[in-house]
Amino acid sequence: MKRLISAVLLSAAVAMPTMAQKQKTLGNGYPFTQVPFTSVKISQNTFWGARLKAAREVTVPLAFSKCESEHRYKNFEMAAYTLQHPNHPGLETKEWDVSKFMGFSFDDTDVYKTIEGASYILQTYPNKKLKAYIDSVLDVVAAAQEPDGYLYTARTINPKHPHQWSGNKRWVKDEEASHELYNLGHMVDAACAHYQATGSTKFLNIAKRYADCVVKEVGPKPGQVTIVPGHQIAEMALARLYTLTGEKKYLDEAKYLLDYRGKTHIRNPYSQSQAPILEQKEAVGHAVRAGYMYAGIADVAALTKDSAYMKVIDRIFENIVGKKYYLTGGVGARHAGEAFGDNYELPNMTAYNETCAAISMVYLFERMFLLHGESKYIDCMERTLYNGVISGMSMDGGRFFYPNPLSSDGKYAFNADGNTTRQPWFGCACCPSNLCRFIPSVPGYLYGVKDNNIYVNLFAGNTSTIKVNGKDVVLEETTEYPWNGDIKIAVKKSGVKNANLLVRIPGWVRNQVVPSDLYKYSDAEKPAYSVTVNGKAVEADLDANKGYLPVKNIQKGDVIRIHFDMPVRTVVANGKVADDNGKVAVERGPLVYCAEAVDNQNEPVLRAVMAKKPAFSLVDNYSIENTETKGAPAFSVKAIQTSSQVLDQAADGTVSVKNQKLTLIPYYAWNHRGANQMNVWFYQNLNALDK
């Protein structure tokens, strides 16, 4: 399956029909509606335009190439061969022993996630060659599907000698390691995205056949296997499939997979199966599995109007952002089990903060907004997106973090495969392929709608066509956010009477770091904001409007201008967070900042001490060389500088203190120049260094 992948993706865009305006689906049950990715065009040469460009030109082509070089396509081809030749002699040879060549039982999902990301790209950059390439991959995938719809190459390749995690028959090991239902979840998500972007049912039909197989074989009825996923994601995928097709059996299956958690033979916190979900009170266990499950609970709660489910997800959210949430928006304190820690257990150097877990939090926070319509959920989503997610992918789009710590000594091998820098791929490639699918979907998170209200949730240059009461409202937004707080929204079309624009006033403007007492600002800054329509100021009670400022009755030709002050802020953590006692962190707008030794004369930034009342200056167009990727261009950020002291200890034991200008860069931009010290939380007292 040798193909010119990069040439396909980078070839000139050509017109191709999409389902952007034609597709009709059921409501997803949420009171608020997410404006779909098919309706939002991110502007080029903007902050998010650059991220999407890197995904389109580098990340997705890389992922497709890895599907070839790392045996992912070959797995489907081998499964197809076995289906066509069920007793072929190769089944008794070592070459066909699945555990000998398949690294993980979920390797199939790398193909699905890459197709999902490419499908989102197709919406913005229609490309016949890319569509044809995906179709050719789907031919390979379809050939590996068993007659009843089952599609899991880890078993089908060699039923007598399947992958060691797969068990001796279908489903029996899914609660432990087989990932059969996890594979289903990523397949369904990718198939729905492919259909939305292209209008083709080719992948959707494959996914529906596997989902139908699961509906038939997995459940509480006689003759079914009563298990739940060991690794969640099928729950929210099946809910999505229901809203796309209207077939209630998929929603029923999603609810079953949640209702029976904690009631089957595997019961442990690692997979959030220690108790039935209605009894769960805090986020525990593997952070990615947890995040996917919590998002699935929200989906099913919305679709079924189950108030008990809603109470569960509300208290889980409060536990996360109140006690288990990193300043960078990441989750998962422990390398052991890639898991949440105890309440207030938030170490910095040994933080796991898996990139996939940050992505799962974006899914959760968006759903919490769709349930409640409150800006605090988008505040959390923005924090996670600008810090915990995009730190996982290099600026060129070709190197990746698995964990995302908040400090580094340049030696501790925090990354998967024992590395201290971003890597071009991993044996367990869930994070690169997850970024591959997630980054191109970002346009779908900018806006929300309820009745005649359009919610401006995230700020980015874009042109969007938004359905309000069945009619189009076209908005054109220009901004350099997050580098400054000036945003212009021009109403290009509005055929809707009494349409309103609700502008989110971010928590960081309203002096709230997160919607809890986990962090607070420690300076005396009081950022101001303003919103005008055609030059006239608009004011409103933000608390009464859940953190939004309503701009009422927008008309074609209106120009809304938004300004947020963006002072540099200092943040302290709740005293119960042991690792952050006596320390301060630095933010500006939605961005968390860090210091790297490479920007600070290679001084030990882990032992830098910031003044009690630091003064900050901004450095525009601060250039960062990308030495980790050969040939990658430098990129610019807005840096921050302040005075500090550095405590150093010589080889002979002599301790010295010297004044040092401290340069900080956005956290997402660190580690582009090799392994070196990095720090987010700084001492404010020399005596604290002795502790």
Buried (B, 14 or more C-beta within 10 A) or exposed (E): EEBEBBEBBBBEBEEBEBBBEEBEBBEBBBEBBBBBBBBBBBBEEBBBBBBBBBBBBBBBBBBBBBBBEBBBBBBBBBBBBBBEEEEEEBBEEEEBBBBEBBBBBBBBBBBBBBBBBBBBBBBBBBBBBBBEBBBEBBEBBBBBBBEEBBBBBBBBBBBEBBBBBBBEEBBBBBBBBBBBBBBBBBBBBBBBBBBBBBBBEBBBBBBBBBBBBBBBBBBEEEEBBBBBBBBBBBBBBBBBBBBBBEBEBBBBBBBBBBBBBBBBEBBBBBBBBBBBBBEBEBBBBBBBBBBBBBBBBBBBBBBBEBEEBBEBBBBBBBBBBBBBBBBBBBBBBBBEBBBBBEBBBBBBBBBBBBBBBBBBBBBBBBBBBBBBBBBBBBBBBBBBBBBBBBBBBBBBBBBBBBBBBBBBBBEEEBBBEEBBBBBEBBEBBBBBBBBBBBBBBBBBBBBBBBEBBBBBBBBBBBBBBBBBEEBBBBBBBBBBBBBBBBBEBBBBBBEBEEBBBBBBBBBBBBEBBBBBEBBBBBBEEEBEBBBBBEEEEBEBEBEEBBBBBBBBBBEEEBEBBBBBBBBBBBBBBBEBBEBBBBBBBBBBBBBBBBBBBBBBEEBBBBBBBBBEEBEBEBBEEBEBEBEBBEEBEEBEBBBBBBBBBBBEEEEEEEEEEEEBEBBBBBBBBBBBBEBBBBBBBBBBEEEEBEE
